[in-house]
Amino acid sequence: MQHITVGSGPLTPQEVVAVARGGAGVELSAEAESEMAAGRKVVEALADDERPHYGISTGFGALAVRHIPLDRRAQLQRSLVRSHAAGNGPEVEREVVRALMLLRLSTLATGRTGVRPEVARVYAAMLTAGITPVVREYGSLGCSGDLAPLAHCALAAMGEGEVRDASGTLRPAGEALAAAGIRPVELAEKEGLALINGTDGMLGMLVLACHDLRLLLRTADVAAAMSVEALMGTDAAFAADLQALRPHPGQADSAANLRALLAGSAIMASHRTPDCTRVQDAYSLRCAPQVHGAARDTLAHAEAVAGRELAAAVDNPVVTVDGRVESTGNFHGAPIGYVLDFVAIPVADVASMSERRTDRFLDVARNQGLPAFLADDPGVDSGHMIAQYTQAGIVSELKRLAVPASVDSIPSSAMQEDHVAMGWSAARKLRRAVDGLARVIAIEVLTAARALDLRAPLAPAPATAAVRDRLRAEVAGPGPDRHLAPEIEAAVQLVTSGEVLAAAERVIGPLR
């Protein structure tokens, strides 16, 4: 098993993906153990102080005015976790729960939370053993962080609640921990609070979404190139000198990809003869670099925010480097919530442009001589008519998912928490949007490949031909109507697995 070492510094996005999605195990560095031990000494020094210290000797939220006597403080931490594990609805995906556990562990490892090393060891052991707490869809307002989702994880570490074991079987947490040889944690002062006060769920989903979108935006360039070619479009507008007149980095990268993908195309060559009367293409073809590029630049901003958040130690209160314990507002999810909402906009727009290219293939007034709906016998056969309906239904939903969640604050905790981030909600809808984008791109690839076949004897470019040929290993070429849903799903799997992109890159090298 691959293992990731969690130290007192930030994790990389690749490490988060390896643990969350790849099932990598986790171990703590000696430096992290040392930092946690030092931070714990600060908390323990305040435990007997007659003055109240939030999270150590007081209640929480609106109940912070209550001073808790020494003999009730362990109960205070247990009660906090139990009461805050109030999630409801469907189970959250395993990879999301593993990501949020890893990111909470990373914050614990900084020593800024005052948690004992043995608490962090339980989280590391659970991740390594593949024990995943059951976390529910609803419960987080994104302030103070992802309280309910993180509380369900803390509850499992206490040996309570439900988990999924490494095989995916639902089991009582105590039973699963015992089977893995993990002793449940017994919480001391501040530890329950430190386990639930973070933005780890929304950050984990942002990191996973950015990872997936890096693949999907390059694949969108592949799909666009296939469509430009099969619709008898021209690559003239993608010329480097024309793109340089508007120097956005994402636009330059997308245009370079399109030029590489279309190199060697007999269809592109046909536009370079004196007989060609083509002046310019529709926006969905000609402006692909501008839209795909702007999406890339938005993603780059989101990745920069994620990088800063990965380097953060989010808790309240925190143990400072010079040994103070101070309340903060760093748990507020606004920085993450904003970019989660922001990224959902280009996801919807890239999908919208993809659907418009697909629709052009099906209309004899716009598809440059192809049969209606790419059908084998139009009228008897419907071809890809309803595949476009499927795309349109997804795109319509993506537009709704692009409406921001982060502006919808709902006060809580008797108005103590009177402005919340809704970052968890923004993350949940972005996950659905990323899935929808993959499906829309897959239908464009499926439709464009069929159109390329129908253009014979004109030969496509080597790169687009390679993608078409990879698809043909799973899906037959043009012919009478067949059950279309399995063919769409096969294309989706090729897109999300990276096979569509890999087929092109095996011919022309890595795309940008």
C-alpha positions in Angstrom: 0.0 0.0 0.0 1.2 3.5 -0.8 1.6 5.7 2.2 1.5 9.4 2.6 3.4 11.1 5.4 1.5 13.9 7.1 3.9 16.5 8.6 3.5 19.9 10.0 3.5 21.5 6.6 0.9 21.5 3.8 -0.2 18.4 1.9 -0.1 18.6 -1.9 -3.3 18.2 -4.0 -1.8 15.0 -5.4 -1.4 13.6 -1.9 -5.0 14.4 -1.1 -6.2 12.6 -4.2 -4.0 9.6 -3.5 -5.5 9.1 0.0 -9.1 10.1 -0.8 -9.5 8.3 -4.1 -6.5 6.0 -4.3 -6.8 4.5 -0.9 -3.3 5.3 0.2 -2.4 4.8 3.8 -1.3 7.6 6.2 1.5 8.0 8.7 2.6 10.9 10.9 6.0 12.4 10.8 8.2 12.7 13.9 8.1 16.5 13.4 4.3 16.5 13.5 4.2 14.4 16.6 6.6 16.9 18.3 4.6 19.9 17.2 1.4 18.4 18.6 3.0 17.5 21.9 4.2 21.1 22.2 0.8 22.5 21.4 -0.8 20.2 23.9 1.3 21.5 26.7 -0.1 25.0 26.1 -3.7 23.7 26.4 -2.9 21.7 29.5 -1.3 24.7 31.2 -4.7 26.5 30.8 -6.9 23.6 31.9 -6.7 24.6 35.6 -6.8 28.3 35.0 -9.7 30.0 36.8 -10.2 32.4 33.9 -12.5 31.0 31.1 -10.8 29.8 27.9 -13.1 29.1 24.9 -13.2 25.4 24.0 -11.2 24.4 27.0 -13.3 25.5 30.0 -16.4 27.0 28.4 -19.4 25.9 26.3 -19.6 26.5 22.6 -21.2 29.0 20.2 -23.9 30.9 22.0 -23.2 28.8 25.1 -19.6 30.1 25.4 -20.7 32.2 28.4 -21.0 29.0 30.5 -17.9 28.1 32.6 -17.5 24.3 32.8 -16.0 22.8 36.0 -12.9 20.6 35.7 -14.8 17.3 36.4 -17.2 18.0 33.5 -14.8 18.9 30.7 -14.3 15.4 29.3 -18.1 15.1 29.1 -18.2 18.5 27.5 -16.1 17.2 24.6 -18.0 14.0 24.2 -21.3 15.9 24.3 -20.1 18.3 21.7 -19.3 15.6 19.2 -22.5 13.6 19.8 -24.7 16.6 19.5 -23.0 18.0 16.4 -23.1 14.6 14.6 -26.6 15.6 13.4 -26.2 15.1 9.6 -29.1 13.8 7.6 -29.8 12.5 4.1 -27.9 10.3 1.8 -24.4 9.1 2.6 -21.6 11.3 1.3 -19.1 9.6 -1.0 -16.2 7.6 0.5 -13.6 9.8 -1.3 -15.0 13.0 0.2 -15.0 11.6 3.7 -11.4 10.3 3.4 -10.4 13.7 2.1 -11.9 15.6 4.9 -10.4 13.2 7.5 -7.0 13.6 5.9 -7.3 17.4 5.9 -8.4 17.6 9.5 -5.5 15.3 10.4 -3.1 17.7 8.5 -4.4 20.6 10.6 -4.0 18.6 13.8 -0.4 17.8 12.8 0.6 21.5 12.7 0.3 21.6 16.5 -1.9 24.7 16.3 -5.0 22.9 17.6 -3.6 21.7 21.0 -4.7 18.1 20.3 -2.7 15.2 21.7 -0.7 13.1 19.2 -2.7 10.0 20.1 -5.8 11.6 18.7 -4.2 12.2 15.4 -2.8 8.6 15.4 -6.4 7.3 15.5 -7.3 9.3 12.4 -4.2 8.1 10.6 -5.0 4.5 11.6 -8.6 4.7 10.4 -7.5 6.1 7.0 -4.9 3.4 6.6 -7.4 0.6 7.6 -9.9 1.9 5.1 -12.5 2.7 7.8 -14.8 5.4 6.6 -17.3 7.1 8.9 -20.8 7.5 7.6 -21.3 11.2 6.9 -24.6 12.5 5.7 -25.4 15.1 2.9 -27.0 17.8 5.0 -25.7 19.5 8.2 -22.9 21.8 7.2 -23.4 25.6 6.8 -19.7 26.1 6.2 -19.3 28.0 9.5 -17.8 27.1 11.9 -16.5 25.0 9.1 -18.0 21.7 8.3 -19.2 21.0 11.8 -21.7 18.1 11.3 -19.6 16.1 8.7 -16.5 16.4 10.9 -18.5 15.5 14.0 -19.6 12.2 12.4 -15.9 11.4 11.8 -15.0 12.3 15.4 -17.8 10.2 16.7 -16.5 7.2 14.8 -13.0 7.8 16.2 -14.7 7.6 19.7 -16.1 4.2 18.7 -19.6 5.4 18.2 -21.9 5.8 15.2 -21.5 3.9 11.9 -18.7 3.3 9.4 -18.0 1.5 6.2 -15.1 -0.9 6.5 -12.5 -1.4 3.8 -14.9 -3.8 1.9 -17.7 -1.2 2.1 -19.7 -3.1 4.7 -21.8 -1.0 7.0 -20.7 -1.7 10.6 -20.9 -0.1 14.1 -17.8 2.0 14.5 -16.6 0.3 17.7 -16.8 -3.1 16.1 -14.8 -1.9 13.0 -12.1 -0.2 15.1 -11.7 -3.3 17.3 -11.4 -5.5 14.2 -8.6 -3.2 12.9 -6.8 -3.1 16.3 -7.6 0.6 16.8 -8.4 1.8 20.3 -11.1 4.5 20.3 -10.0 7.9 21.4 -11.0 9.3 24.8 -11.3 13.1 24.3 -9.7 15.6 26.7 -10.0 19.4 26.9 -10.5 21.1 23.5 -10.1 18.0 21.5 -13.7 17.5 20.5 -13.8 21.1 19.3 -10.6 20.8 17.4 -11.9 17.7 15.5 -15.0 19.4 14.2 -13.9 23.1 13.6 -12.6 23.1 10.1 -13.3 23.7 6.4 -12.0 20.3 5.5 -15.0 18.9 3.7 -15.4 21.8 1.3 -11.7 22.0 0.7 -11.5 18.2 0.0 -14.2 18.5 -2.6 -12.5 21.6 -4.1 -9.2 19.7 -4.5 -11.0 16.7 -6.1 -13.0 18.9 -8.4 -9.9 20.8 -9.6 -8.1 17.5 -10.2 -11.0 16.2 -12.3 -11.4 19.5 -14.2 -7.8 19.5 -15.3 -8.5 16.4 -17.2 -12.0 17.4 -18.5 -10.9 20.8 -19.9 -8.1 19.2 -21.9 -10.7 16.6 -23.1 -13.1 19.4 -24.0 -10.4 20.6 -26.4 -10.2 17.1 -27.9 -14.0 17.1 -28.4 -14.0 20.6 -29.9 -11.2 19.6 -32.4 -13.2 16.6 -33.5 -16.3 18.7 -34.0 -14.5 21.5 -35.8 -13.1 18.9 -38.2 -16.3 16.8 -38.7 -18.4 20.0 -39.2 -15.9 21.0 -42.0 -14.7 24.0 -39.9 -11.4 25.7 -40.2 -8.5 26.0 -37.8 -7.5 29.4 -39.2 -8.9 31.3 -36.2 -6.7 29.3 -33.8 -3.5 30.7 -35.2 -0.9 31.7 -32.6 -0.5 35.2 -33.7 -4.3 35.8 -33.6 -4.6 34.3 -30.2 -1.7 36.5 -28.9 -3.7 39.6 -29.6 -5.7 38.7 -26.5 -3.0 37.3 -24.1 -5.0 35.2 -21.6 -2.8 32.2 -20.7 -5.7 29.7 -20.7 -6.8 30.8 -24.2 -3.3 30.4 -25.5 -3.1 26.9 -24.1 -6.5 25.8 -25.5 -5.7 27.2 -29.0 -2.3 25.5 -29.0 -4.1 22.2 -28.2 -6.6 22.7 -31.0 -3.8 23.4 -33.5 -1.9 20.3 -32.4 -5.0 18.1 -32.5 -6.0 19.2 -36.0 -2.5 19.0 -37.5 -2.4 16.8 -40.5 -6.1 16.8 -41.1 -7.2 16.4 -44.7 -10.3 18.4 -43.8 -8.3 21.3 -42.6 -6.1 21.1 -45.7 -9.3 21.4 -47.9 -9.8 24.9 -46.6 -6.4 26.0 -47.8 -7.2 25.6 -51.5 -8.4 28.5 -53.8 -11.8 26.7 -54.1 -12.7 27.2 -50.4 -15.3 29.8 -49.7 -15.3 29.4 -45.9 -14.9 32.7 -44.2 -15.6 32.0 -40.5 -17.3 29.4 -38.4 -20.0 29.7 -35.8 -19.0 30.8 -32.3 -19.2 27.4 -30.8 -16.4 26.3 -33.1 -14.4 29.5 -33.6 -14.5 30.7 -30.0 -13.7 27.4 -28.3 -10.2 28.7 -27.1 -11.8 31.8 -25.6 -14.4 29.8 -23.5 -12.2 26.8 -22.7 -9.3 29.2 -21.9 -11.4 31.3 -19.6 -12.4 28.1 -17.8 -8.8 27.2 -17.4 -7.9 30.6 -15.9 -10.8 30.3 -13.5 -9.6 26.9 -12.5 -6.1 28.3 -11.9 -7.5 30.8 -9.5 -9.4 28.1 -7.7 -6.2 26.0 -7.4 -4.4 29.0 -6.0 -7.0 29.4 -3.3 -6.9 25.6 -2.6 -3.1 25.8 -2.3 -3.3 28.5 0.3 -6.0 26.7 2.2 -4.0 23.5 2.2 -1.3 25.5 4.0 -3.7 26.7 6.6 -4.3 25.6 10.2 -8.0 26.1 10.7 -9.4 25.8 14.2 -11.0 28.0 16.9 -9.4 28.8 19.3 -5.8 28.2 18.0 -2.5 27.7 19.8 -0.2 30.3 18.3 3.5 29.8 17.6 4.4 31.9 20.6 2.2 29.9 23.0 -1.0 31.9 23.2 -4.5 30.5 22.8 -6.7 32.9 20.8 -10.1 32.9 19.2 -10.2 33.5 15.4 -12.6 33.6 12.5 -10.4 31.5 10.2 -13.0 28.7 10.2 -15.3 30.8 7.9 -15.6 29.1 4.6 -16.0 32.2 2.4 -12.7 31.9 0.5 -13.4 28.3 -0.5 -17.2 28.8 -1.0 -16.6 31.7 -3.4 -14.3 29.7 -5.7 -16.5 26.6 -5.6 -19.3 28.8 -6.8 -17.0 30.6 -9.3 -15.8 27.3 -10.9 -19.4 26.1 -11.4 -20.0 29.0 -13.9 -17.4 27.9 -16.5 -18.3 24.3 -16.0 -21.8 25.1 -17.1 -20.6 27.3 -20.0 -18.1 24.8 -21.4 -20.9 22.2 -21.3 -23.2 24.7 -23.0 -20.8 25.2 -25.9 -20.2 21.5 -26.2 -24.0 20.9 -26.5 -24.2 23.6 -29.2 -21.6 21.9 -31.3 -23.3 18.6 -30.9 -26.6 20.1 -32.0 -25.0 21.4 -35.2 -24.3 17.8 -36.3 -27.9 16.9 -36.2 -29.4 19.7 -38.3 -29.1 19.4 -42.1 -29.2 23.2 -42.5 -25.9 23.4 -40.5 -24.0 20.1 -40.7 -22.4 20.6 -44.1 -24.0 17.7 -45.9 -24.3 15.0 -43.2 -27.6 13.0 -42.9 -30.3 14.4 -40.6 -29.5 13.5 -37.0 -26.5 11.4 -38.3 -29.2 8.7 -38.8 -28.5 5.7 -41.1 -32.0 6.0 -42.7 -33.5 9.3 -41.4 -37.2 8.8 -40.6 -36.8 5.1 -40.0 -33.8 5.8 -37.7 -33.4 8.7 -35.3 -29.6 8.6 -35.0 -28.3 10.8 -32.2 -31.5 13.0 -31.9 -32.1 12.0 -28.3 -28.4 12.0 -27.3 -28.6 15.8 -27.8 -31.8 15.8 -25.6 -29.7 14.1 -22.9 -27.0 16.7 -23.2 -29.6 19.5 -23.2 -31.1 18.2 -20.0 -27.7 18.1 -18.3 -26.8 21.6 -19.5 -30.0 23.0 -18.2 -29.2 21.5 -14.7 -25.7 22.8 -14.9 -27.0 26.3 -15.4 -29.1 25.9 -12.2 -26.1 24.5 -10.4 -24.1 27.6 -11.4 -26.3 29.8 -9.1 -24.1 30.6 -6.1 -24.7 29.0 -2.8 -22.2 31.3 -0.9 -24.6 34.3 -0.9 -27.3 32.4 0.9 -26.3 32.9 4.5 -28.7 31.6 7.2 -28.0 32.6 10.8 -27.6 29.9 13.4 -26.6 29.3 17.1 -28.9 32.0 18.5 -27.4 34.6 16.2 -23.8 33.9 17.4 -23.1 32.5 14.0 -25.0 35.2 12.2 -23.2 34.9 8.8 -22.3 31.5 7.4 -20.5 30.5 4.2 -22.6 27.6 2.7 -19.3 26.4 1.3 -20.3 22.7 1.8 -23.4 23.3 -0.3 -21.3 25.0 -3.0 -19.0 22.0 -3.0 -21.8 19.5 -3.3 -23.3 21.2 -6.3 -19.9 21.5 -8.0 -19.4 17.8 -7.7 -22.6 17.2 -9.5 -21.7 19.8 -12.1 -18.3 18.2 -12.8 -20.0 14.9 -13.3 -22.5 16.5 -15.7 -19.7 18.2 -17.7 -18.0 14.8 -18.2 -21.3 13.4 -19.6 -21.8 16.3 -22.0 -18.3 16.1 -23.3 -18.7 12.3 -23.8 -21.8 12.8 -25.9 -20.0 15.3 -28.1 -17.1 12.9 -28.6 -19.5 10.1 -29.5 -21.4 12.3 -32.0 -18.3 13.8 -33.5 -16.7 10.4 -34.0 -19.8 9.2 -35.9 -19.7 12.3 -38.1 -16.0 11.8 -38.8 -16.8 8.3 -40.0 -19.5 9.7 -42.3 -17.0 12.1 -43.8 -15.0 9.3 -45.4 -13.1 9.3 -47.7 -11.8 12.6 -46.1 -9.3 11.6 -43.4 -9.3 13.1 -40.0 -6.1 14.3 -38.3 -3.9 11.6 -36.7 -4.8 12.7 -33.2 -8.6 12.9 -33.7 -8.5 9.6 -35.7 -6.8 8.0 -32.7 -9.6 9.1 -30.4 -12.2 7.9 -32.9 -10.4 4.5 -33.1 -10.2 4.2 -29.3 -14.0 4.8 -29.1 -14.6 2.2 -31.8 -13.0 -0.4 -29.6 -16.0 0.1 -27.3 -18.8 1.4 -29.6 -19.6 0.4 -33.2 -19.6 2.9 -36.0 -22.5 4.3 -38.0 -25.4 2.0 -38.8 -29.1 1.4 -38.0 -30.3 2.6 -34.6 -29.0 0.6 -31.6 -29.6 0.9 -27.9 -27.9 4.2 -27.4 -27.6 4.5 -23.6 -24.8 1.9 -23.2 -22.9 3.6 -25.9 -23.2 6.9 -24.2 -22.1 5.4 -20.9 -19.1 3.7 -22.6 -18.0 7.2 -23.9 -18.5 8.6 -20.4 -16.1 6.0 -19.0 -13.5 6.7 -21.7 -13.7 10.4 -20.8 -13.6 10.1 -17.0 -10.8 7.5 -17.1 -8.6 9.7 -19.2 -8.6 7.3 -22.1 -10.0 9.8 -24.6 -7.2 12.3 -23.7 -4.6 9.6 -23.6 -5.5 8.4 -27.1 -4.8 11.8 -28.5 -1.7 12.4 -26.5 -0.1 9.1 -27.6 0.0 10.7 -31.1 0.9 14.3 -30.4 2.3 14.3 -26.9 1.0 16.0 -23.8 -1.7 18.6 -24.2 -1.5 21.8 -22.1 
